Amino acid sequence: MTRRPLALRGLLAGALAFLLPGVPASAHAQDGSAPGGLERGGLGERDRDASARDPSAGATAPAASSPGGERAPPGAGDARVEPPRLVEGVEPEYPPEARAARREGTVVLKLLIDASGRVTEAEIATPAGHGFDEAARAAARRFRFMPARRGGTPVASRILYGYDFRLPEEPNAEPPSATGGSGVTATGTAATAPPPAGGPDRANNAAPPPAREPGQTSTAAPIAVTVRGAEAERLRQSAQAITVIETEEARRRTADMGEVLARTQGVGVRRSAGLGSWSRLSLNGLTDDQIRFFLDGVPIELAGYPFGVANVPVNLVERVEIYRGVVPVHFGADALGGAVNLVTDRDVRGTHGAASYEIGSYDTHRLTLSARHLHEPSGFFTRLSGFFDYAKNDYPVDVVVPNENTGREQPARAYRFHDAYRAAGGSAELGFVNRPWARRLLLRAFVTDHDKEHQHKFGVMKVPYGEVTNGETAPGATLQYEQRLGRGVALEALLGYTYGRATFLDVSDCNYDWFGRCVRKRPRPGEDESPPRDRVFQEHSGLGRLSLRYRPHPEHALQLSVSPTFITRTAEERRQDNPQAREQLRGEHSLFTWVHGVEHQLNLLDDRLENRFFVKDYVQLLRMRGRLPGLHGRFDRRERDTHRLGVGDGLRYRLSGWLYAKASYEWATRLPRPVEVFGDGAMIVANLALKPETSHNGNLGFTIDARDTASGAWRLDANGFVRAVERLIVLNNRTDSIQYIHVSGARSLGVEAAAGWTSPGEHVALDGNITYDDFRKTSDEGNFARSEGERMPNRPWLFANGSARVQLQEVVAPRDTLSLTWDTRYVHGFYLGFANWGRVESKARVPSQLLHSIALTYVARDEPRSVSFTLEAHNLTDERASDFYGIQRPGRTLFSKATLEM
């Protein structure tokens, strides 16, 4: 039997990335370049709509896509994508069993190519079985590529690469080549690949390959280049005031989401204790609900995470988008200081699974699971995810206790005994994607549940509690629909509903000491306050969002967003011996918020300049029915309607391929949240006099991103900011009650900067950032009037982070890495109260802190699987750490973590 020589017509992802769907690869690709080239990162909206209806429509090439299949729109920055090119190909061996049985097959691989041109993952996208899959994958793992480039910078990319396994034709067979062959055809064309059989001209021949006998036709699947992190890079280079954190490395480490955010310039995260404790996030000086939090664009409390952003599992998040002071209209939200959007895995291609497990000090356990699958013929898509967190948090603290003999107070070392945290949750998403009638139609159902023990009073670590607890269960669902309507119009719609049931229990009649002993009985039950409380809160929340985007011209885009939100809340006291509370909680609170806006995007000068101008409108209707404080127990009804306008603009100008500058401004409004107005029924007291906050927010900065230099990759981002706030809402944490109140006027003025360097080959990486925030009271009226000009209290105003990583490659096996990372954080000391209160030597002050951590991570890759193991020590030097005055955080802790992706 005469063998046909190898016909390596070489599907190279780079070449076929620019082919229109359904067009044979060899009919277009000749030298690895696109027939029409990329213009501003891809097709215009109208061109893309035409391509969706007719694969042969249009003459330009499709854009590089993000991992979720999103195409970069015009105006995505100077980010022209050059596909990867094969420089060293390997023939797969024809499986002997398949050859003996005269079987043929076609295998399509998904290859992940890193910025150095190595194949780090080879996943079977279309299997053929009978040994073909293993042979194709083994060969592809030995390929070497010239990496993809964006704007001349090497970047990671994901491509499809197909192999046709065809048996040699016995009659009239061609003579074998000098080098022999395997009977394998790689569909496509690559100028730098080894020349195929038939001579070197075959590779550059634009004509289709010779026709085969029936059943032996070689076909090329539509191929697309996916530049890894393309969406993150597009956002960074847009006119938006945004910082993007990609969590690929963090998902292998043991830090939680609060720690990941705290390592970012401009962001401060303070925690009252260990895992699951109350936390406060600040962004350029503004804190708490002045920052809005989202999960995939849905308010985080309506997406199944009512226990706060700091406790969201990192391994379920792909990237974090931090909007500094200027929030895009498509979120449909009111925010004073910015927004944080956690983006989960939005990829809807193929089959993928991941798992992680973490164990650490103080009985900490964290588990995450996720999986997705797309049935390509029908477009039916499913995605599942879940998590479980538990921590006993019984770490040692320094306290003051009475001497058993003399009764005089003395310092002691005790262990927290009532601070455990447990949380669990899961979600299931199913629907259809990439159908003619819907780009995405996905229903997501979720449920989360958490319970938290309280060791002491909110914000004060003086008197220990032994039985105070709270918890919450939150089931809900969201329905998402996306579709391009043609003529440059795209529609996105979202509906969501969440039911929350929270509990607060404080009924103990014991006085506990710091050693967990009930030392005496109370005259009346209730550790936090008396009378005792056993309360249940129920909340129904509904969300709607409609977004229309119209691109009449490649340089212009208009977006309209409408977002109503409705919340009703009821509370009940279940203790029969507390009739006053039972009567006071009887009633209902409701809050309707309507935020809509219009945005115009302009791209000029070959996309060197991008401008986004927007207008927002805010409406809030507040209704309350119940017994209100100060009305002598009278049952009353309150109504308050609020209407505000806002405006903003963002500008980016690219001075060169590695340097661009940004400026942005928003006159922002934030409407009070239910907990601020109504209280939480447990620890926070209602304040019905709260009014909306307003602020003039401005940013001015520049970015240097020089990745492709002989000395490595250099990064520098510097930004100045101002926040001029009227009617600032702050939490007044007095010992007798806790309540949100107004500060008439305040101004935050500061700078933030981040710099980094990565050596050639990524063997060494150094990163650091610093933030200075001068946040002062500017009004001599209202609360704290005599402190005009003083720094706002109880807020860090100078902090910095640094990290150094050393990485070795191919230590034990091909494509494995071993890295050692050192992280350092410095927080300068700050006063608990205003600086002009009392004498300096006696003022309460949170001292300066310098904390270190170290992590050793090993990553092994055996495509399509990857496994990682991490050992990490936090607070390595066992320093006394406190984010809030007098409340001690854990000392040295040790953690380990394992992850699996496949």
C-alpha positions in Angstrom: 0.0 0.0 0.0 1.4 3.4 -1.0 1.1 6.1 1.5 0.1 9.6 0.5 2.7 12.1 1.8 1.8 14.6 4.5 -0.3 17.4 3.2 0.3 20.0 5.9 -2.0 22.7 4.6 -1.5 24.0 8.1 -4.5 25.6 9.7 -2.9 28.2 11.7 -5.2 29.8 14.0 -3.8 33.2 13.2 -4.6 32.9 9.5 -8.0 31.4 9.9 -8.8 33.9 12.7 -9.6 36.4 10.0 -11.7 34.1 7.8 -15.4 34.6 7.6 -17.4 31.7 9.0 -18.1 29.1 6.4 -15.4 30.1 3.9 -12.8 27.5 3.2 -9.5 28.4 4.8 -7.4 27.9 1.8 -9.6 30.2 -0.3 -8.4 33.2 1.7 -5.3 32.7 3.8 -2.0 32.8 2.0 0.6 34.2 4.2 -1.0 34.2 7.6 -2.5 37.7 7.1 -6.1 38.7 6.9 -7.6 39.7 3.6 -8.9 43.0 4.8 -7.0 43.5 8.0 -8.4 44.8 11.2 -9.9 48.2 11.5 -10.2 49.5 15.1 -10.2 46.0 16.5 -13.1 44.6 14.4 -16.2 45.0 12.5 -18.7 47.8 13.1 -22.0 46.9 14.6 -23.8 46.9 11.3 -21.1 44.7 9.7 -21.3 42.2 12.6 -25.0 42.0 12.3 -24.7 41.3 8.6 -22.1 38.6 9.3 -24.4 37.0 11.8 -27.2 36.7 9.2 -24.9 35.7 6.3 -21.5 34.3 7.0 -20.2 35.5 3.6 -21.4 39.1 4.2 -18.8 41.8 4.5 -15.2 41.9 3.3 -13.4 42.7 6.4 -12.1 40.3 9.0 -13.9 39.4 12.3 -12.4 40.9 15.3 -10.4 39.1 17.9 -12.8 38.0 20.6 -12.7 37.8 24.4 -12.9 34.5 26.3 -16.6 34.9 26.5 -17.0 35.3 22.8 -17.5 39.0 23.0 -16.1 41.0 20.0 -14.2 44.2 20.7 -16.2 47.1 19.4 -14.8 49.9 17.4 -13.1 52.3 19.7 -11.5 49.6 21.8 -8.2 51.4 21.8 -5.1 51.1 19.6 -5.2 47.4 20.0 -4.9 45.9 16.5 -4.4 42.2 16.9 -1.9 40.2 15.0 -2.6 36.5 15.2 0.0 33.9 16.3 2.1 32.3 13.6 3.5 28.8 13.7 7.3 28.6 13.6 7.8 25.0 14.6 5.2 22.3 13.7 5.1 18.7 14.6 3.3 15.9 12.7 1.0 13.7 14.7 1.4 9.9 14.5 -1.4 8.1 12.8 -2.9 5.7 15.5 -1.9 2.2 14.5 -5.2 0.7 15.5 -7.1 3.3 13.4 -4.8 2.7 10.5 -5.4 -1.1 10.8 -9.2 -0.6 10.9 -8.9 2.0 8.1 -10.5 4.7 10.2 -10.3 8.4 9.5 -11.2 11.4 11.6 -11.0 15.1 12.2 -9.9 16.6 15.5 -10.2 20.3 16.4 -8.1 21.5 19.2 -8.3 24.6 21.4 -4.8 25.8 21.9 -3.8 28.4 24.6 -0.6 30.1 23.5 1.2 32.3 26.1 3.0 35.5 25.4 6.3 33.7 24.7 4.7 31.5 22.0 4.5 28.3 24.0 1.4 26.1 23.9 0.3 25.9 27.5 -3.0 24.2 27.0 -4.4 21.9 24.3 -8.0 21.0 24.8 -10.1 18.8 22.5 -12.9 21.0 21.1 -14.2 18.4 18.5 -13.1 14.8 19.3 -12.7 12.0 16.8 -11.9 9.1 19.2 -10.0 5.9 18.2 -6.7 7.5 19.3 -6.9 10.5 17.0 -7.5 13.0 19.9 -4.4 11.8 21.9 -2.2 11.9 18.8 -3.3 15.4 17.7 -2.9 16.8 21.3 0.5 15.3 21.8 1.8 16.9 18.6 0.2 20.3 19.3 1.8 20.5 22.7 5.2 20.6 21.0 4.3 23.5 18.7 6.2 26.8 18.9 4.5 30.0 17.7 5.3 33.6 17.1 2.9 34.9 19.8 -0.1 37.1 19.0 0.4 40.8 19.3 -1.8 43.6 20.3 -0.5 47.0 19.2 3.0 45.4 18.8 2.9 43.8 22.3 3.1 40.0 22.7 -0.1 38.7 24.4 -1.6 35.3 25.2 -4.2 34.0 22.8 -6.5 31.1 22.3 -7.0 29.5 18.9 -8.6 26.6 17.2 -6.4 24.2 15.3 -7.8 21.3 13.2 -6.2 18.0 12.1 -7.7 15.8 9.4 -6.5 12.2 9.7 -6.9 10.7 6.2 -5.7 7.3 5.0 -3.4 7.1 2.0 -5.2 6.5 -1.3 -4.2 3.0 -2.6 -5.0 3.4 -6.3 -3.0 6.1 -8.2 -1.4 7.3 -5.0 1.2 10.0 -5.1 4.7 9.0 -4.3 5.9 9.6 -0.8 7.9 12.7 -0.1 11.5 12.6 0.9 10.6 13.0 4.5 7.7 10.6 4.5 4.4 11.4 6.0 1.7 10.4 8.4 -1.4 10.8 6.3 -2.5 13.7 8.5 -3.8 17.0 7.2 -3.8 20.1 9.3 -6.5 22.3 7.8 -5.5 25.9 7.0 -2.4 27.7 5.9 0.7 28.9 7.6 3.6 30.5 5.7 6.0 29.7 8.4 5.0 26.1 8.8 7.0 23.3 7.2 6.1 23.1 3.5 3.4 20.6 2.7 3.7 17.8 0.3 3.6 18.9 -3.3 6.3 21.5 -2.9 6.5 24.9 -1.2 4.1 26.5 -3.5 1.3 24.5 -2.1 1.3 26.5 1.1 1.0 29.8 -0.7 -1.5 28.6 -3.3 -4.8 30.4 -2.8 -6.7 27.7 -4.6 -8.5 25.0 -2.6 -6.7 21.7 -2.2 -7.4 19.0 -4.8 -10.7 17.3 -4.4 -10.7 14.0 -2.7 -12.9 11.0 -3.2 -16.3 11.0 -1.4 -15.8 10.7 2.3 -12.3 12.1 2.2 -12.9 15.8 1.8 -10.8 18.0 4.1 -12.9 20.7 5.7 -11.8 23.7 7.8 -14.0 24.8 10.7 -14.5 28.5 11.2 -11.5 29.6 13.3 -11.3 32.5 15.7 -8.4 34.0 17.7 -9.2 34.8 21.3 -6.8 37.1 22.9 -6.7 36.2 26.6 -7.7 39.2 28.8 -8.8 41.1 25.7 -11.9 42.5 27.5 -9.8 43.6 30.5 -7.3 45.3 28.2 -10.1 47.0 26.3 -11.6 48.4 29.5 -8.2 49.6 30.7 -7.6 51.5 27.5 -11.1 53.0 27.3 -12.0 56.5 28.4 -13.6 55.1 31.6 -11.9 55.7 35.0 -11.3 52.1 35.7 -8.8 49.7 37.3 -9.1 46.0 36.2 -7.8 43.2 38.4 -7.5 39.8 36.6 -7.7 37.1 39.2 -5.9 34.2 37.5 -3.0 34.3 40.0 -5.2 35.1 43.0 -7.4 32.1 42.3 -4.3 29.9 43.0 -3.5 31.8 46.2 -5.2 31.7 49.6 -6.1 35.4 49.8 -9.8 36.2 49.9 -11.6 38.9 47.9 -11.0 41.5 50.5 -7.3 40.9 50.4 -7.3 41.0 46.6 -9.0 44.3 46.6 -6.8 45.7 49.3 -3.7 45.1 47.2 -5.0 47.7 44.6 -4.1 51.4 44.5 -6.8 53.7 45.8 -8.7 50.8 47.6 -8.7 50.2 51.3 -10.3 47.2 52.9 -10.7 47.1 56.7 -12.0 44.1 58.5 -13.1 43.8 62.1 -11.9 40.2 62.6 -11.3 37.0 60.5 -13.2 35.4 57.7 -16.8 36.4 57.5 -16.4 39.5 59.8 -17.8 42.9 59.0 -15.7 44.8 56.6 -15.5 48.3 55.2 -14.2 49.1 51.7 -13.0 52.6 50.7 -12.3 53.9 47.3 -10.5 57.3 47.1 -11.8 58.1 50.5 -15.5 57.2 50.2 -16.8 54.1 51.9 -19.6 51.7 52.5 -22.7 52.2 50.4 -21.1 55.2 48.8 -19.5 52.5 46.6 -21.9 50.2 44.7 -21.0 46.5 44.3 -22.1 44.3 41.4 -21.8 40.7 40.3 -21.9 40.5 36.5 -23.6 43.9 36.5 -26.3 42.9 39.0 -26.3 44.5 42.5 -24.4 42.1 44.7 -27.1 41.9 47.3 -29.6 40.9 44.6 -27.2 38.3 43.1 -26.9 36.0 46.1 -24.1 37.5 48.2 -25.7 39.6 50.9 -22.8 39.1 53.3 -20.5 41.6 51.5 -17.9 41.8 48.7 -14.9 40.9 50.9 -16.3 37.4 51.5 -17.2 36.5 47.9 -15.1 33.4 46.9 -12.2 34.5 44.6 -12.3 31.3 42.6 -15.7 32.1 41.2 -14.5 35.5 39.9 -12.5 36.0 36.6 -11.8 39.7 37.0 -12.7 42.7 39.1 -13.6 46.1 37.6 -13.1 49.1 39.8 -14.7 52.3 38.6 -13.2 55.3 40.3 -15.8 58.0 41.0 -17.3 57.9 37.5 -19.8 55.1 36.9 -21.0 54.1 33.4 -24.7 54.4 32.7 -25.2 50.7 31.8 -25.0 49.8 35.5 -28.2 51.8 36.1 -27.0 52.7 39.6 -26.6 55.7 41.9 -23.1 55.8 43.4 -21.1 58.5 45.0 -17.6 57.2 45.0 -17.6 54.6 42.2 -18.4 51.0 41.7 -16.9 47.5 41.9 -18.1 44.9 39.5 -17.1 41.2 40.0 -17.1 39.4 36.7 -17.6 35.6 36.8 -16.7 33.2 34.1 -18.8 34.4 31.2 -17.3 32.0 28.6 -20.1 30.0 27.0 -17.9 27.8 24.8 -17.2 24.1 25.2 -17.0 22.1 28.4 -15.0 23.3 31.4 -14.8 22.4 35.1 -12.9 23.8 38.1 -12.5 23.1 41.8 -10.5 24.5 44.7 -10.1 23.6 48.3 -8.4 25.7 51.0 -7.5 24.8 54.6 -5.9 27.0 57.1 -5.4 28.3 60.6 -8.3 28.6 63.1 -10.2 25.8 61.4 -10.7 27.6 58.1 -12.1 25.6 55.2 -13.1 27.0 51.8 -14.4 25.0 48.8 -15.5 26.1 45.4 -16.8 24.0 42.4 -17.9 25.2 38.9 -18.7 23.6 35.6 -20.2 24.6 32.3 -21.2 22.9 29.1 -22.4 24.0 25.7 -24.3 21.7 23.3 -23.2 23.4 20.1 -25.8 21.9 17.7 -28.7 23.3 19.8 -27.0 26.2 21.5 -28.2 24.9 24.9 -25.9 26.1 27.7 -25.6 25.1 31.3 -23.4 26.4 34.1 -23.2 25.3 37.7 -21.2 26.8 40.6 -21.1 26.4 44.4 -19.1 27.3 47.4 -18.8 26.4 51.1 -16.9 28.5 53.7 -16.3 27.8 57.4 -14.0 29.4 59.9 -14.0 29.1 63.7 -11.9 32.3 64.0 -10.6 31.3 67.5 -7.4 33.2 67.3 -5.7 34.7 70.3 -6.3 38.3 71.3 -4.9 40.7 74.0 -7.6 41.7 76.4 -8.0 43.2 79.8 -9.7 41.0 82.5 -10.3 41.4 86.2 -7.9 39.6 88.6 -9.7 36.7 90.2 -8.3 37.7 93.7 -8.1 41.4 93.7 -10.7 42.3 91.0 -8.2 44.8 89.5 -8.0 44.8 85.7 -4.9 43.2 84.2 -3.8 42.3 80.6 -4.3 38.7 79.5 -4.1 36.5 76.4 -7.4 34.9 75.5 -8.9 33.1 72.5 -12.0 34.3 70.7 -14.6 31.7 71.4 -17.7 32.9 69.7 -16.8 34.2 66.3 -17.5 31.3 63.9 -18.6 31.9 60.3 -20.3 29.5 57.9 -21.6 30.3 54.4 -22.7 28.2 51.5 -24.3 28.8 48.2 -24.9 27.6 44.7 -26.2 28.7 41.4 -27.5 27.1 38.2 -27.6 28.9 34.9 -29.2 27.5 31.8 -30.5 28.7 28.5 -29.5 29.3 24.9 -26.6 31.2 23.3 -25.7 32.2 19.8 -29.1 31.5 18.3 -30.6 33.6 15.5 -33.3 34.8 17.9 -31.1 35.4 20.9 -27.4 36.0 21.4 -28.0 35.0 25.0 -31.1 33.9 26.8 -30.0 32.7 30.3 -31.9 32.0 33.5 -29.8 31.9 36.7 -31.3 30.6 39.9 -29.3 30.8 43.1 -29.5 30.4 46.9 -27.0 31.4 49.6 -27.0 31.0 53.3 -24.7 32.3 56.0 -24.5 32.3 59.8 -22.2 34.5 61.9 -21.5 34.5 65.6 -20.7 37.8 67.3 -17.8 38.0 69.8 -18.5 41.6 70.9 -20.4 44.8 70.2 -20.2 46.2 66.7 -17.0 48.2 66.4 -16.0 47.8 70.1 -14.0 44.9 71.5 -14.6 45.4 75.2 -17.4 43.2 76.6 -17.4 39.6 75.2 -20.6 38.0 73.9 -21.2 34.3 74.1 -24.5 33.7 72.3 -25.3 36.6 70.0 -25.8 35.5 66.4 -27.2 36.6 63.0 -27.7 34.9 59.7 -29.4 35.3 56.3 -30.8 33.1 53.6 -31.2 34.6 50.1 -32.7 32.6 47.2 -33.4 34.4 43.9 -33.2 34.3 40.1 -32.2 36.5 37.2 -33.2 36.3 33.5 -30.8 37.8 31.0 -31.5 38.4 27.3 -29.1 39.9 24.7 -29.7 40.3 21.0 -28.5 42.4 18.1 -31.5 43.8 16.3 -29.7 44.9 13.1 -28.8 48.2 11.7 -26.3 48.8 14.5 -28.8 48.3 17.3 -28.1 45.9 20.2 -30.5 45.1 23.1 -29.7 43.8 26.6 -32.5 43.2 29.2 -32.3 41.8 32.7 -35.0 40.9 35.3 -34.2 39.8 38.8 -35.9 38.9 42.0 -34.4 38.0 45.4 -36.0 37.0 48.7 -34.0 37.6 51.8 -34.7 36.3 55.2 -32.4 37.5 58.0 -32.3 36.7 61.7 -30.8 38.3 64.8 -30.7 36.5 68.1 -29.7 38.0 71.4 -31.6 36.2 74.3 -28.8 34.9 76.6 -29.1 35.6 80.3 -25.3 35.0 80.9 -22.5 37.4 81.4 -19.5 35.8 79.7 -15.8 36.5 80.3 -13.0 36.4 77.7 -12.4 32.7 78.5 -15.8 31.7 77.4 -17.2 31.1 80.9 -20.6 32.2 82.1 -19.5 34.1 85.2 -22.9 35.4 86.4 -26.6 35.6 85.4 -28.1 38.8 84.0 -31.1 40.3 85.7 -32.7 40.5 82.3 -31.7 38.5 79.2 -29.8 40.3 76.3 -26.1 40.6 75.9 -26.0 43.4 73.3 -28.9 45.3 75.0 -31.9 44.5 77.1 -34.7 43.5 76.5 -33.8 40.4 74.6 -34.3 40.2 70.8 -35.2 37.4 68.5 -35.9 39.1 65.2 -36.7 38.1 61.7 -36.4 40.4 58.7 -37.9 39.7 55.3 -37.0 41.5 52.2 -38.4 41.2 48.7 -36.2 42.9 46.0 -36.9 43.3 42.3 -34.6 44.6 39.6 -35.2 45.5 36.0 -32.8 46.8 33.4 -33.1 47.6 29.8 -30.1 48.8 27.7 -30.2 49.8 24.1 -27.0 50.5 22.2 -27.0 52.1 18.7 -24.0 52.6 16.5 -24.9 54.8 13.6 -21.3 55.2 12.5 -18.0 53.4 13.4 -17.0 56.5 15.3 -20.2 57.2 17.2 -22.3 55.1 19.6 -25.3 55.9 21.7 -26.5 54.0 24.8 -29.7 54.2 26.7 -30.1 52.5 30.1 -33.2 52.2 32.3 -33.0 50.5 35.6 -35.8 50.4 38.2 -35.3 48.7 41.6 -38.0 47.9 44.2 -37.4 46.8 47.8 -39.9 46.0 50.5 -38.9 45.1 54.0 -40.8 43.8 57.1 -39.6 42.8 60.5 -40.9 40.7 63.4 -40.0 40.3 67.0 -40.7 36.7 68.1 -40.1 37.2 71.8 -43.5 37.5 73.6 -41.8 39.2 76.5 -40.8 42.2 74.4 -44.2 43.8 73.4 -42.7 47.2 72.8 -40.3 45.9 70.1 -43.1 43.7 68.6 -45.3 46.7 68.2 -42.5 49.0 66.9 -41.4 46.5 64.2 -44.9 46.0 63.0 -45.3 47.7 59.6 -43.6 47.8 56.3 -40.8 49.8 54.6 -40.6 50.1 50.8 -38.1 51.8 48.6 -38.4 52.3 44.8 -35.4 53.6 42.9 -35.4 54.5 39.2 -32.1 55.4 37.5 -31.8 56.0 33.8 -29.2 57.6 31.6 -27.9 58.3 28.1 -24.3 58.0 27.0 -22.6 59.1 23.8 -19.3 57.6 22.8 -17.0 59.2 20.2 -13.8 57.9 18.7 -11.7 60.1 16.5 -8.2 60.4 15.1 -7.9 56.7 14.2 -9.0 56.0 17.8 -6.3 58.0 19.5 -9.1 60.0 21.1 -12.1 58.5 22.9 -14.8 60.5 24.7 -17.8 59.4 26.7 -20.4 61.9 27.7 -23.5 60.9 29.8 -26.5 62.3 31.6 -28.3 60.4 34.5 -31.6 60.9 36.1 -32.4 59.6 39.7 -35.8 59.0 41.2 -36.5 57.5 44.7 -39.8 56.9 46.3 -39.6 56.0 50.0 -42.5 54.7 52.0 -42.7 53.7 55.6 -45.6 52.5 57.7 -45.1 51.8 61.4 -44.3 53.2 64.8 -41.5 55.8 64.5 -39.1 57.0 67.2 -40.1 60.4 68.7 -43.8 60.1 68.0 -44.7 58.7 71.4 -45.5 55.3 70.0 -48.0 56.6 67.5 -48.5 54.5 64.4 -47.7 56.7 61.4 -47.0 56.7 57.7 -44.1 58.6 56.1 -43.5 59.3 52.4 -40.6 61.0 50.7 -40.0 61.5 47.0 -36.6 62.5 45.6 -35.5 63.5 42.1 -32.0 64.4 41.1 -30.0 64.9 37.8 -26.3 64.0 37.1 -23.9 64.5 34.3 -20.4 63.3 33.5 -17.7 62.9 30.9 -14.6 60.7 30.3 -11.8 61.4 27.9 -8.8 59.3 26.8 -6.1 60.4 24.4 -3.4 58.0 23.2 -0.1 59.8 22.8 1.7 56.7 21.5 1.4 52.9 21.5 2.6 52.7 25.1 1.4 56.0 26.6 -2.1 57.4 27.1 -3.7 60.0 29.4 -7.2 60.1 30.9 -9.5 62.7 32.4 -13.0 62.1 33.8 -15.7 64.0 35.8 -19.1 63.2 37.2 -21.6 65.2 39.3 -22.7 62.1 41.2 -25.7 61.5 43.4 -26.3 58.6 45.8 -29.7 57.9 47.3 -29.8 56.6 50.9 -30.0 52.8 51.3 -32.8 51.1 53.3 -30.4 50.2 56.1 -29.3 53.8 56.5 -32.8 55.1 56.6 -34.6 52.3 58.4 -31.7 50.8 60.4 -31.2 47.1 60.6 -33.6 46.4 63.4 -30.7 45.0 65.5 -27.7 47.2 65.9 -28.2 50.2 63.6 -30.9 52.8 64.6 -33.2 54.4 61.9 -32.7 58.0 60.7 -35.6 59.2 58.5 -34.0 62.6 58.0 -31.3 61.4 55.7 -31.1 63.1 52.3 -29.3 62.1 49.1 -25.5 62.8 48.9 -24.0 64.6 46.0 -20.4 64.9 44.9 -18.2 66.5 42.2 -15.8 63.7 41.2 -12.8 64.3 39.1 -9.8 62.2 37.9 -6.7 63.0 35.9 -4.0 60.6 35.1 -1.7 58.8 32.7 -0.6 55.2 32.0 2.7 53.9 30.6 2.4 50.3 29.3 5.7 49.3 27.6 5.6 45.5 27.5 7.8 44.6 24.6 11.2 46.0 25.6 14.7 44.4 25.7 14.7 44.9 29.5 11.2 43.4 30.1 7.7 44.8 30.6 7.3 48.1 32.4 4.0 49.5 33.8 3.2 52.8 35.4 -0.2 54.2 36.3 -0.6 57.5 38.1 -3.9 59.3 38.9 -5.0 62.4 40.8 -8.5 62.6 42.2 -10.9 64.9 43.9 -14.3 64.2 45.6 -16.2 67.3 46.8 -19.2 65.9 48.7 -22.3 67.6 50.1 -24.4 65.9 52.8 -21.9 63.1 53.3 -23.5 60.1 55.1 -21.3 58.5 57.8 -21.8 55.9 60.4 -21.7 57.5 63.8 -20.5 54.6 66.1 -21.3 55.8 69.6 -21.3 53.4 72.5 -25.0 53.9 73.2 -26.4 53.7 69.6 -25.2 53.3 66.1 -26.8 55.5 63.4 -26.1 57.0 60.0 -25.9 60.8 60.0 -24.9 63.7 57.7 -21.7 65.7 57.5 -22.6 68.9 55.7 -19.5 69.1 53.5 -16.3 67.2 52.9 -13.5 67.0 50.3 -11.2 64.2 49.4 -8.1 65.2 47.4 -5.3 62.7 46.7 -3.0 60.8 44.4 -2.5 57.1 43.7 0.2 55.4 41.6 1.1 51.8 40.7 4.3 50.6 39.0 5.6 47.3 38.0 8.3 45.5 36.0 8.5 41.9 34.7 11.7 40.5 33.4 12.1 38.9 30.0 10.9 35.3 30.3 8.7 36.3 33.3 11.3 35.0 35.8 11.1 38.0 38.1 8.2 40.5 38.7 8.2 43.5 41.0 5.0 45.5 41.7 4.0 48.3 44.0 1.4 51.0 44.6 0.8 53.9 47.0 -2.3 56.0 47.9 -2.4 59.4 49.6 -5.9 60.7 50.5 -6.4 64.1 52.2 -10.1 63.8 53.2 -11.2 66.8 55.2 -14.4 68.4 56.5 -15.1 71.6 54.7 -18.3 72.9 56.3 -18.7 74.8 59.6 -22.4 73.8 59.8 -24.3 70.8 61.1 -22.7 67.8 62.8 -19.1 68.3 63.9 -19.3 72.0 63.0 -16.2 72.9 65.1 -14.0 70.5 63.2 -14.0 72.4 59.9 -10.7 71.9 58.0 -9.8 68.7 60.0 -9.1 65.4 58.5 -12.1 63.0 58.5 -11.6 60.6 61.4 -11.3 56.9 61.5 -10.1 56.5 57.9 -6.7 55.5 56.7 -5.2 58.2 54.5 -1.8 56.8 53.5 -1.2 53.2 52.6 1.0 51.2 50.2 1.5 47.7 48.8 4.5 45.9 47.3 5.2 42.5 45.9 8.1 40.5 44.5 7.8 37.2 42.6 10.5 34.8 41.4 9.3 32.2 39.0 11.0 29.1 37.6 9.6 27.2 34.5 9.7 23.6 33.6 11.0 22.6 37.0 9.7 19.0 37.1 7.7 18.7 33.9 7.1 20.6 30.7 5.0 23.7 31.1 5.0 23.6 34.9 6.0 26.7 37.0 7.2 27.2 40.6 6.9 30.7 42.0 7.7 32.4 45.3 5.9 35.6 46.1 6.4 38.1 48.9 3.7 40.7 49.6 4.0 43.7 51.9 1.4 46.2 53.1 1.9 49.4 55.0 -0.9 51.5 56.6 -0.1 54.7 58.3 -1.7 55.4 61.7 -4.9 57.5 62.0 -7.1 58.9 64.7 -10.4 57.5 65.8 -11.9 61.0 66.2 -11.2 64.4 64.8 -7.7 65.7 65.4 -8.9 68.8 67.3 -10.8 66.7 69.9 -9.0 66.3 73.2 -5.3 66.2 73.9 -3.0 64.5 71.4 -1.3 62.3 74.0 -4.6 60.8 75.1 -6.4 60.5 71.7 -7.5 57.1 70.5 -5.4 56.1 67.5 -5.0 53.1 65.2 -1.2 52.6 65.0 0.8 52.3 61.8 1.2 48.7 60.6 3.6 46.9 58.3 2.5 43.4 57.4 4.1 40.7 55.3 3.0 37.5 53.6 4.8 34.8 51.6 3.4 32.2 49.2 4.9 29.2 47.4 2.9 28.1 44.3 3.4 25.2 42.0 1.4 24.8 38.8 1.4 21.7 36.6 -0.3 21.5 33.2 -1.3 18.4 31.4 -3.8 19.8 28.8 -6.6 20.2 29.2 -6.0 19.9 32.9 -4.0 22.2 35.2 -3.3 21.6 38.9 -1.9 24.1 41.4 -0.7 23.8 45.0 0.0 26.8 47.3 1.4 27.2 50.8 1.0 30.7 52.2 1.7 32.5 55.4 -0.1 35.7 56.3 1.2 38.3 58.8 4.5 36.4 58.7 6.1 38.4 61.5 3.1 38.0 63.8 2.5 41.7 64.2 -0.5 43.0 66.1 -2.9 43.9 63.4 -6.0 46.2 63.8 -8.1 47.8 61.1 -10.5 49.3 63.7 -9.5 50.8 67.0 -9.1 48.2 69.7 -10.3 45.3 67.5 -7.5 42.8 67.0 -7.2 40.8 63.7 -5.5 37.4 63.4 -1.7 37.2 63.9 0.4 34.8 61.9 -1.7 32.3 59.9 -0.9 29.4 57.6 -2.9 28.2 54.7 -2.7 25.7 51.9 -4.8 25.5 48.7 -5.2 23.2 45.8 -7.0 24.0 42.5 -7.9 21.9 39.5 -9.1 23.1 36.1 -10.1 20.9 33.2 
